[in-house]
Each structure stands twice: as C-alpha cells, then as structure tokens.
Amino acid sequence: MSKQKLSLQEQLLKSGLVSSAQAKSAKSDKRKQTEQQRKNNITVVDEAKELVKKAQTEKVERDRELNQLIKQQEEQKHLVAQVKQLIELNKQPKDADGLAYHFNDGNKVKTLYVSETMREQIIRGRLAIVKLGSSYEVVASEVAQKIGLRDPAYIIVHNEQGTDAVDNKDDP
C-alpha cells in the first residue's frame, strides 16, 4: 500500500479540474520559457519578489530614520538633565531682602532679588542668570559657559567680563 507522490499537474488531471490539453500546453509553455531563458540569459522578473525586496528596503530605511529620531531625543534628554544638574549644584543663594535686579526674558521684564555684591558680579559678568523651569537662578560665569555649550536657551543674562582698569566707586 505504498502511495506514489503525484505532481500537482497529475493531481489536477486525476481530480478532473484540468483537461489533458491544458496540462500539455502549460508544460510546453514552461519548457519554452526555460529554454528561452537559457538561450538569452534572461532572468524572469518575479514581481512578487521585487515588491518584497522594495518593501524590505523601505522598512529598513524607515526603521533607520526612527532609530535616529529616538537617538536624537535621548541625547536631548541627556543634555537637559545635565543642564538641570549643573544649575542645581552650582546655584547661588538668593537674598529676598536684597536689591532688585531687573532683566529681560524674551519680551518680559523680570525681577530677581540678590545681594549688592551679587548684583555687582552679575553686572561685571562674574555671575550669570539662568532659567530653571519657571524660576531663575544665579550661577557662576564658568558654569554658565558650560550650560551655554549644552543649550544656550537656558542662559538669560550673561554679561561679558570686562577688565576693571578704572574703579568707579566715586561716580554718582
């Protein structure tokens, strides 16, 4: 009781789905196609394979772009975290009873209360004002430069340090 494996063509013939004339013409067409390929070294273009390859290359390109976007977002998060850490670790204490120092943030004039020495240091460029969330902090000039390298949008006031050749304490 060994069953012989029949080809698809034989199975279709046996079941009556295809006539013997159709089977012969299909067989001859296939033989002609392979002979023509051998003669002319022509490869038959399989559209399904081409579509699959195209879809794969598009998917790979899309994945690459998505990965690059995710990587940029991760780097941006790391920079923001570094800036926040720099500000938190190096902020100078504010003086609520001190002098009002007025500065511009965009189109708005803001006020920060600092001691007189801090006010002078901000004016001379030794200290800078940076924005942390919705509040403002005072940090050293060196820290402000480090913050500026990562994201200059955090720096609100950072005056240029000038050489103090003339001391103007007597000026009114």
Order of alpha helices (4+ residues) and beta strands (2+ residues): alpha-alpha-alpha-beta-beta-alpha-beta-beta-alpha-beta
